[in-house]
């Protein structure tokens, strides 16, 4: 099917009360990305004409996130929480009138597979007014059952509390994901009525309504662990995270990354890693990390928004914050923190140092305990350290300041003025000595103690 044939409606208005959180459920993260982000990615993978995200009135952050996923994403508001059918109905005015298929998915379905959505779309285009994604499970307790005839045609969806004893034995269950023909969409959604018990309007009534109109309905079944898992609680969120992490670890191990203890390393869905990279235990990759070839990331390091070129060494116990860029062969050692820092080729920041809002030139060496004093309480300022410069241990570089190429800064200096190329700068108090002061100091305190006793 062509791009103009498909609309995706993402139902994201649920509060997720079981999460016990002020954060909307779909904005909780798995593998460094909100649940909704995973669903949007899967939706875009089927090349739709439009993606419509349904949100609640107070979900401006969800709407903004959805719109930021692409120019084809629109949002609409479900004014009251009156069920999945009502949520879908709130999007009808935005749905294209062209022939095609509408895919209705949930905003927490982080494992949706584009191939599954494509198969549902194709089945709907092939003659089914409604296609429901199901899964087979040996224990269907608490799931809605997909009731089919002898030929496999879907007759209705029945919830467990309304199911007969025979229907409770059905193991094909409802995932909630549907494909609906655009030609039938308005009529079928318009025919939905509130449930007498809850007063809400449910999409699960659609197959029976379609059957009553003589429209064909069918199912596509997938493994429960593939495509159909939702996230309704913190426990579900943790389980989803574990599944994603296992998949990402397997991907990187397969692609030439060595991990000493894979279970202790955590990735994001956008992590990029080259070949012959070694990752030691307890390393965390947050969003926006790119690692080149032949890099070593040592234990207990944390990277986010960072680009690391080939043959670099990072850690142990390093924290690379957003905006950090390491050039080829650069070294970041233990207990070093960087932020918005361009560490150029061959430069070394070996230990106990903070480099923020700065450039460290090629082959420069930054001594232990050095900090760039980049913040004055109101604004951030830039420190420029030239190629081949040497900054002695325990120095403070008060930005804005420039250390010239090949310049030296003596240990313990507080540098507040620019240092010219190849110069030596020493900025510390003059050392003085008072002979016998230590002995006199101790005597005074010992005498005072004796008198007190």
ChimeraX attribute file (.defattr): number of C-alpha atoms within 10 A of each C-alpha:
attribute: neighborCount
match mode: 1-to-1
recipient: residues
	/A:1	14
	/A:2	10
	/A:3	12
	/A:4	15
	/A:5	21
	/A:6	27
	/A:7	27
	/A:8	25
	/A:9	29
	/A:10	28
	/A:11	24
	/A:12	30
	/A:13	29
	/A:14	21
	/A:15	18
	/A:16	18
	/A:17	13
	/A:18	12
	/A:19	18
	/A:20	12
	/A:21	13
	/A:22	9
	/A:23	15
	/A:24	21
	/A:25	28
	/A:26	26
	/A:27	18
	/A:28	19
	/A:29	18
	/A:30	23
	/A:31	23
	/A:32	19
	/A:33	17
	/A:34	20
	/A:35	26
	/A:36	28
	/A:37	23
	/A:38	22
	/A:39	23
	/A:40	24
	/A:41	16
	/A:42	20
	/A:43	24
	/A:44	18
	/A:45	14
	/A:46	21
	/A:47	19
	/A:48	21
	/A:49	17
	/A:50	24
	/A:51	28
	/A:52	24
	/A:53	29
	/A:54	29
	/A:55	28
	/A:56	21
	/A:57	14
	/A:58	12
	/A:59	17
	/A:60	11
	/A:61	13
	/A:62	24
	/A:63	22
	/A:64	12
	/A:65	14
	/A:66	24
	/A:67	17
	/A:68	12
	/A:69	16
	/A:70	14
	/A:71	10
	/A:72	13
	/A:73	20
	/A:74	20
	/A:75	19
	/A:76	20
	/A:77	18
	/A:78	22
	/A:79	15
	/A:80	11
	/A:81	16
	/A:82	16
	/A:83	20
	/A:84	22
	/A:85	21
	/A:86	22
	/A:87	29
	/A:88	24
	/A:89	19
	/A:90	16
	/A:91	20
	/A:92	17
	/A:93	10
	/A:94	15
	/A:95	19
	/A:96	17
	/A:97	13
	/A:98	11
	/A:99	14
	/A:100	21
	/A:101	29
	/A:102	27
	/A:103	26
	/A:104	23
	/A:105	23
	/A:106	27
	/A:107	27
	/A:108	27
	/A:109	26
	/A:110	27
	/A:111	20
	/A:112	23
	/A:113	19
	/A:114	18
	/A:115	13
	/A:116	19
	/A:117	25
	/A:118	19
	/A:119	15
	/A:120	28
	/A:121	27
	/A:122	17
	/A:123	20
	/A:124	27
	/A:125	21
	/A:126	10
	/A:127	14
	/A:128	22
	/A:129	26
	/A:130	31
	/A:131	28
	/A:132	27
	/A:133	24
	/A:134	25
	/A:135	24
	/A:136	17
	/A:137	14
	/A:138	9
	/A:139	12
	/A:140	18
	/A:141	14
	/A:142	11
	/A:143	18
	/A:144	25
	/A:145	26
	/A:146	28
	/A:147	21
	/A:148	17
	/A:149	9
	/A:150	6
	/A:151	7
	/A:152	11
	/A:153	17
	/A:154	23
	/A:155	20
	/A:156	21
	/A:157	21
	/A:158	21
	/A:159	18
	/A:160	16
	/A:161	10
	/A:162	10
	/A:163	16
	/A:164	11
	/A:165	9
	/A:166	7
	/A:167	16
	/A:168	19
	/A:169	14
	/A:170	20
	/A:171	20
	/A:172	23
	/A:173	26
	/A:174	25
	/A:175	24
	/A:176	18
	/A:177	22
	/A:178	26
	/A:179	33
	/A:180	26
	/A:181	24
	/A:182	24
	/A:183	15
	/A:184	16
	/A:185	21
	/A:186	15
	/A:187	12
	/A:188	20
	/A:189	21
	/A:190	13
	/A:191	11
	/A:192	19
	/A:193	14
	/A:194	15
	/A:195	13
	/A:196	8
	/A:197	6
	/A:198	9
	/A:199	11
	/A:200	16
	/A:201	22
	/A:202	19
	/A:203	21
	/A:204	22
	/A:205	20
	/A:206	24
	/A:207	25
	/A:208	17
	/A:209	18
	/A:210	22
	/A:211	17
	/A:212	11
	/A:213	10
	/A:214	10
	/A:215	15
	/A:216	18
	/A:217	26
	/A:218	24
	/A:219	25
	/A:220	15
	/A:221	17
	/A:222	16
	/A:223	12
	/A:224	14
	/A:225	10
	/A:226	12
	/A:227	22
	/A:228	23
	/A:229	19
	/A:230	19
	/A:231	24
	/A:232	16
	/A:233	16
	/A:234	15
	/A:235	12
	/A:236	14
	/A:237	20
	/A:238	14
	/A:239	15
	/A:240	20
	/A:241	17
	/A:242	16
	/A:243	15
	/A:244	20
	/A:245	22
	/A:246	15
	/A:247	13
	/A:248	20
	/A:249	18
	/A:250	13
	/A:251	12
	/A:252	20
	/A:253	14
	/A:254	10
	/A:255	14
	/A:256	15
	/A:257	21
	/A:258	17
	/A:259	19
	/A:260	14
	/A:261	12
	/A:262	20
	/A:263	13
	/A:264	15
	/A:265	22
	/A:266	23
	/A:267	23
	/A:268	20
	/A:269	18
	/A:270	15
	/A:271	20
	/A:272	16
	/A:273	19
	/A:274	17
	/A:275	17
	/A:276	17
	/A:277	24
	/A:278	18
	/A:279	23
	/A:280	21
	/A:281	20
	/A:282	19
	/A:283	25
	/A:284	19
	/A:285	24
	/A:286	22
	/A:287	20
	/A:288	18
	/A:289	23
	/A:290	19
	/A:291	22
	/A:292	21
	/A:293	19
	/A:294	19
	/A:295	25
	/A:296	22
	/A:297	25
	/A:298	22
	/A:299	21
	/A:300	20
	/A:301	26
	/A:302	22
	/A:303	26
	/A:304	21
	/A:305	19
	/A:306	24
	/A:307	21
	/A:308	25
	/A:309	22
	/A:310	22
	/A:311	20
	/A:312	25
	/A:313	23
	/A:314	27
	/A:315	25
	/A:316	23
	/A:317	22
	/A:318	26
	/A:319	24
	/A:320	29
	/A:321	20
	/A:322	19
	/A:323	18
	/A:324	26
	/A:325	24
	/A:326	28
	/A:327	22
	/A:328	21
	/A:329	22
	/A:330	27
	/A:331	25
	/A:332	28
	/A:333	23
	/A:334	22
	/A:335	20
	/A:336	25
	/A:337	26
	/A:338	27
	/A:339	20
	/A:340	19
	/A:341	25
	/A:342	22
	/A:343	29
	/A:344	23
	/A:345	22
	/A:346	22
	/A:347	26
	/A:348	24
	/A:349	29
	/A:350	22
	/A:351	23
	/A:352	19
	/A:353	25
	/A:354	21
	/A:355	26
	/A:356	25
	/A:357	22
	/A:358	24
	/A:359	21
	/A:360	28
	/A:361	25
	/A:362	22
	/A:363	21
	/A:364	25
	/A:365	22
	/A:366	26
	/A:367	22
	/A:368	22
	/A:369	20
	/A:370	25
	/A:371	23
	/A:372	24
	/A:373	23
	/A:374	20
	/A:375	15
	/A:376	10
	/A:377	6
	/A:378	6
	/A:379	7
	/A:380	13
	/A:381	17
	/A:382	20
	/A:383	23
	/A:384	22
	/A:385	28
	/A:386	24
	/A:387	23
	/A:388	21
	/A:389	25
	/A:390	25
	/A:391	27
	/A:392	20
	/A:393	20
	/A:394	19
	/A:395	25
	/A:396	22
	/A:397	26
	/A:398	21
	/A:399	23
	/A:400	19
	/A:401	21
	/A:402	22
	/A:403	28
	/A:404	21
	/A:405	21
	/A:406	19
	/A:407	22
	/A:408	22
	/A:409	25
	/A:410	20
	/A:411	21
	/A:412	18
	/A:413	20
	/A:414	21
	/A:415	23
	/A:416	15
	/A:417	15
	/A:418	18
	/A:419	21
	/A:420	16
	/A:421	17
	/A:422	16
	/A:423	15
	/A:424	14
	/A:425	20
	/A:426	17
	/A:427	16
	/A:428	13
	/A:429	9
	/A:430	5
	/A:431	5
	/A:432	6
	/A:433	6
	/A:434	6
	/A:435	8
	/A:436	8
	/A:437	10
	/A:438	9
	/A:439	9
	/A:440	11
	/A:441	10
	/A:442	11
	/A:443	12
	/A:444	10
	/A:445	10
	/A:446	12
	/A:447	11
	/A:448	11
	/A:449	10
	/A:450	8
	/A:451	7
	/A:452	7
	/A:453	6
